[in-house]
C-alpha cells in the first residue's frame, strides 16, 4: 500500500451521509418513524391519495399520471418491510433534511422464492430520506442497500497494539458510527461502510464526547497488518460539510 491515504469511502459511505451531521434525539427519531409508519399504512391500502401528503415534491414530480402513481404504489407495496429496526438517525445542520437508517425484513413472493431459490424473507439496509417542505417533514426517495448480515466485518474488536499496524499512517476511513467499545487505552468505534464495517481504535486522548452512534467519524491512521478492517487512528474528527463556494 502506498503512503497516500486510501479513501474509497469518499465515494461510497459518505454518499449515504453527506449533508448529515447531527445525531437526533430519541424522540425526534421516533417522530420520523411515525411518519414512516403512516406511509406504510397508506401503502398497504394501495391508495396514492393517502400516501401523497407524506411524499416530497421530488417523488410527486416523478409521478405525473395516475398510471405512474398506481405503478409506484404497487412497487413500494412489494418492497414494504414486515418488520424494521432503527440503526441510526441524523439530521442535517441546516435542519432541512434528515436520514434514518433502518434494518428491514422484507417478505419474498413465493414465485420469486422458487425462481431465485430464496428464503421466505430477506434482510436489507434501507436509508429513509426526509426533507422539510412548507415546514413539514416529507419522505424523499429511499435508498435500499444490501443484507447487513453479509457485510464484511473485522474478526473481533481486540485491536492489539500499535506495532500490529502499518509503520506509517497510510489510510483514511469514514462513516456513521454503529457502536463503540471503550477499552483501557482508548475506544473502538465500529463504522458502517457501504458493504463492510471498519473497527477504528482511537486513543483516549483523541476521543471526543461527540463521537456517538449515528455521528459520522473520519479517522486517519494505520491499517492492521493482518486484518484490513481494523485501523489504529492517529487522529479522528467528526465529518464537516464543505463550506459552500
C-alpha angles and dihedrals in degrees: 000000000000125000095252116098113265108228111179090139092066090076097033121030096028091052084067092049109030112130091019120106118143130070111236122234113251093252091053091050088053090051089058094048089050088059089048092049090052089049092051090050090052091047090053090059091051090227114138090191089062093047095041099081089057096051129091126242089252091064094041091053090055092054107054098152136052089242092055091047092051091048090050093051092050092049096049091045090059090049097044113120124244087208137008140180128199115245098178141334129206138176128209117252091246090056092232101107139027141184127213116194115210137183104218134191113213127193113236114220113245094243090053090048089056096042097045098027091238131157120254091261137028132197123224141165116248128190114207113207119207129186129186113238122173089352092303130104113244130186117249126195109305123227116228115202136178134293108294090210089065095055113123108248138186114266091246142328095262097119098184118201135315088262089068090066136071115289094242132041096264107160144050123202135177142174145118115310110246097182142334136223118203112216135180097269101028145320132293113219118196109212125199115230126180095273105359146039124238124205111215121191111209116189113240094249091060099045116109125201085232090069096098133146110285096027118110114248125196118195133184116200149096130317119233113257095228104024115046090194093068124079131184106212123223089185137358136188141163115271114265122206113240113258112256114258 
